[in-house]
């Protein structure tokens, strides 16, 4: 069995001890959250990055969006205060040219010593896309992503000036002066048929948000078939929050505390926004709980409380360290190698997981030394 790759998360719009107040694009109006809000300073993000490195996480995901600091600039700065930690930089392919992205990646690899990973985020919120001046519809965005990745790889590998003509890009005589340059591994997620077709053709690791093991197994079977049809084989990853404690009772008590502090009006507002989303993955996350607080444990140790008010990954692994480790092993058995994890606050939760769950996985021979 292949080994696990465990990654953490950089909260580049701030952090807190609550579900809201970080990672969702706004601070909560709850006084306790506002009082405990941690701004995403380089000093604080550096604490998280250095702790993740010390604990043995392989990389940290840095999100993209108008609600957070720029991922490229933030991680370039943090690469100078870490030595082995990799940076999974999320960015939207329609907002910069693929030639520029290849150039940025090549520069990042040199200044970081080869510690860049790329997370391509096509975008599923039309309101946010329009903030960037992007008015393509859902399937057009994925068609553009397909061309973007073709150019990114083409110009990176080119020893002669590279040309490309497509519907969205016309590239003439492009090259990187220090080419050929092997682009970093590409991570990519999307639950729609258009997204899956792009993944099968172009990416290295296909990502899913944290659904139940049967749901993930069905998706992986479909992706394996699509990738095989393209003459390729993919690796697979999953995105979860995590809440791990010495005992299950402690973990579930913390989960209850988190959800108890969410206002019903906020739940209704956010669920309405999710219903209007073009993202198939977002709608699948919302369907796990239906906007209801009861029965948020949708599978043993898989809790959908985050998805009441948080976009994107809306589930958490909750339980004792041993239970969380066993659930990770269950996902690993069906084909998941990469686990991208997070928790509030990100500094403290990294230690709960790193000192509680990772030793169990290491003793099972699933992690490197």
Secondary structure as UniProt FT lines:
FT   STRAND          5..10
FT   TURN            12..13
FT   HELIX           31..35
FT   HELIX           42..55
FT   STRAND          59..62
FT   TURN            66..67
FT   HELIX           71..78
FT   TURN            79..80
FT   STRAND          86..91
FT   TURN            93..94
FT   HELIX           98..112
FT   STRAND          116..120
FT   HELIX           126..131
FT   TURN            132..133
FT   HELIX           138..157
FT   STRAND          162..165
FT   STRAND          170..174
FT   TURN            177..178
FT   STRAND          186..189
FT   HELIX           193..202
FT   STRAND          205..209
FT   HELIX           213..229
FT   TURN            230..231
FT   STRAND          235..245
FT   HELIX           248..260
FT   HELIX           264..275
FT   HELIX           280..289
FT   TURN            290..291
FT   TURN            294..295
FT   STRAND          297..299
FT   TURN            300..301
FT   STRAND          302..303
FT   HELIX           305..308
FT   STRAND          316..320
FT   HELIX           321..333
FT   TURN            334..335
FT   STRAND          338..342
FT   HELIX           346..356
FT   HELIX           358..363
FT   TURN            364..365
//
